[in-house]
Amino acid sequence: MGEEISMRHSAEWWKAVAHCIHDGILVIDKHEIVRMINPEYTKITGVTQDIIGKPLSAYRRGAKLPQTLKDRKIRAGVYRKTADREYMVDMAPIILDGEVVGAVSVCKSLTEVDKLSQELKRQREKVETLKSRMNRAYEAKYTFEDIMGKSDKVKKAISIAEKASASSFPVLITGESGTGKELFAQSIHNKSERSGRAFVPVNCAAIPSSLLESELFGYGEGAFTNAKKNGKPGLFEVAHEGTLFLDEIGDMPSSLQAKLLRVLQEKKLRRVGETKEREIDVRIIAATHHNIEQLVHKNHFREDLFYRLNVIRIEVPPLRERKEDISILIESQTSEFTSYIFEEEAVRVLRSYEWPGNIRELKNTVDYAICMADNEQITVENLPSFIVKKGEKNKEESETLQEMIRRREKEYIQKALSTCGYNIEGKKKAAELLGISLATLYNKLKKLNM
Ligand SMILES: Nc1ncnc2c1ncn2[C@@H]1O[C@H](COP(=O)(O)OP(=O)(O)OP(=O)(O)O)[C@@H](O)[C@H]1O
């Protein structure tokens, strides 16, 4: 008797549960008699409680549930359509002690499914918009056309970089500060098949080492105090399918070097405080102004990581080793202010300087000179005095024979004119003093822009 009560109680209990479920449920016993339907079933299919106690096939022609009793097969996503309703049905046998005692059918209104799929579509669009916004925030703006220079050393670096664009191999760019390493990295990304995706630059020297790990790899929920509620993706994840530019890689702490190596080898990462692994597809371009071989030699940089990164090596030459590029670089910098012209003497001073800050320093110097100029002719006086002083010192060593002859000629003529005077009489005397005819003097004044 007690058992009966508990059985009844249990049946009531399951019925109550079925009533709470948001999907339609119909249960038949092993004789195909309908034993239960819930209100949601009525709502979705229009079938009312009258069906209970009756054979299903008699009331629902074409019902596949009796088939489930026989073949014990689970059927998922069966489409049903009546005059005014559409729904999807999942069916399964109910097996107790290895014996089929009935079958259950669970259905979902297609309008409901529709709503969900519309919502999913909306969310997907949202994700795409956010993705493209993020890509724009991490956009590389430079291309190979922006790299100015005709010297052999620059041409060689560009040629290697262009070839690197055709693959996804890691690239290691070395060169002094301000030589254009990031310009090269951006150009490679923009010419590669990843150009539509994010270019994410990280300066490994600028981020405190305690933060660098979570910046790069992200963190999971509650990884540390002040962590965002749902965790945060790291820059590796942001750069997924794009390029991660690890600037100043030589300054990366060694504990992180080990983790970076693991991520590069396995192409998977674990956010800080998480155990779940995430697949990543990121092209790495690393750069450093240090002599990285020396860092490896002194055990400041892991050798295995160095070999991982040093697949394609690009060495960007310092400006002092390609002074023939200075004029082109000045021109490209002044092109916004088309009418500004650097006098030959000013260019010569600039070419004599050693440029420890490389192109970044040259660009700043050109801006300074334009700002200081009284008119559109930029003279030596408009250049920063420390550059003129250092430049003068190096000038004689760095100029070509032709430049030296021209400079000396100018100096002689200038001296003679300032002694004899700038009027016609003075010029005649100056020509005599210099041992040339007056006509030759006029020619030279014109040729030397005096
Ligand atoms: N060949 C070039 N042609 C034109 N502009 C250049 C060239 N190389 C560098 N520049 C410019 O010089 C500046 C410095 O370049 P960039 O930041 O790429 O140098 P870097 O080597 O990455 O410097 P750092 O090591 O300090 O990060 C930028 O404004 C860049 O546009």
The ligand as an SDF file (V2000), in Angstrom:
LIG
                    3D

 31 33  0  0  0  0  0  0  0  0999 V2000
   62.1860   54.3120  -44.4020 N   0  0  0  0  0  0  0  0  0  0  0  0
   61.3360   55.1800  -43.8350 C   0  0  0  0  0  0  0  0  0  0  0  0
   60.6430   56.0230  -44.5880 N   0  0  0  0  0  0  0  0  0  0  0  0
   59.8110   56.9330  -44.0340 C   0  0  0  0  0  0  0  0  0  0  0  0
   59.5870   57.0390  -42.7150 N   0  0  0  0  0  0  0  0  0  0  0  0
   60.2370   56.2060  -41.9130 C   0  0  0  0  0  0  0  0  0  0  0  0
   61.1320   55.2260  -42.4140 C   0  0  0  0  0  0  0  0  0  0  0  0
   61.6140   54.5160  -41.3880 N   0  0  0  0  0  0  0  0  0  0  0  0
   61.0730   55.0420  -40.2860 C   0  0  0  0  0  0  0  0  0  0  0  0
   60.2380   56.0460  -40.5870 N   0  0  0  0  0  0  0  0  0  0  0  0
   59.4740   56.8590  -39.6320 C   0  0  0  0  0  0  0  0  0  0  0  0
   60.3090   57.0400  -38.4810 O   0  0  0  0  0  0  0  0  0  0  0  0
   59.5670   56.9580  -37.2880 C   0  0  0  0  0  0  0  0  0  0  0  0
   60.1100   55.8320  -36.4310 C   0  0  0  0  0  0  0  0  0  0  0  0
   59.8110   54.5850  -37.0480 O   0  0  0  0  0  0  0  0  0  0  0  0
   59.4120   53.2860  -36.2170 P   0  0  0  0  0  0  0  0  0  0  0  0
   58.5780   53.6310  -35.0470 O   0  0  0  0  0  0  0  0  0  0  0  0
   58.9150   52.2830  -37.1820 O   0  0  0  0  0  0  0  0  0  0  0  0
   60.8680   52.8920  -35.6870 O   0  0  0  0  0  0  0  0  0  0  0  0
   61.2950   51.6990  -34.7300 P   0  0  0  0  0  0  0  0  0  0  0  0
   62.5590   51.1510  -35.2770 O   0  0  0  0  0  0  0  0  0  0  0  0
   60.1610   50.7680  -34.5590 O   0  0  0  0  0  0  0  0  0  0  0  0
   61.5770   52.4700  -33.3680 O   0  0  0  0  0  0  0  0  0  0  0  0
   61.6370   51.8970  -31.8640 P   0  0  0  0  0  0  0  0  0  0  0  0
   62.7070   50.8580  -31.8150 O   0  0  0  0  0  0  0  0  0  0  0  0
   61.9960   53.1090  -31.0660 O   0  0  0  0  0  0  0  0  0  0  0  0
   60.2840   51.3730  -31.5630 O   0  0  0  0  0  0  0  0  0  0  0  0
   58.1300   56.7620  -37.6930 C   0  0  0  0  0  0  0  0  0  0  0  0
   57.4980   58.0250  -37.7440 O   0  0  0  0  0  0  0  0  0  0  0  0
   58.2370   56.1740  -39.0940 C   0  0  0  0  0  0  0  0  0  0  0  0
   57.1100   56.4970  -39.8550 O   0  0  0  0  0  0  0  0  0  0  0  0
  1  2  1  0
  2  3  1  0
  2  7  2  0
  3  4  2  0
  4  5  1  0
  5  6  2  0
  6  7  1  0
  6 10  1  0
  7  8  1  0
  8  9  2  0
  9 10  1  0
 10 11  1  0
 11 12  1  0
 11 30  1  0
 12 13  1  0
 13 14  1  0
 13 28  1  0
 14 15  1  0
 15 16  1  0
 16 17  2  0
 16 18  1  0
 16 19  1  0
 19 20  1  0
 20 21  2  0
 20 22  1  0
 20 23  1  0
 23 24  1  0
 24 25  2  0
 24 26  1  0
 24 27  1  0
 28 29  1  0
 28 30  1  0
 30 31  1  0
M  END
$$$$
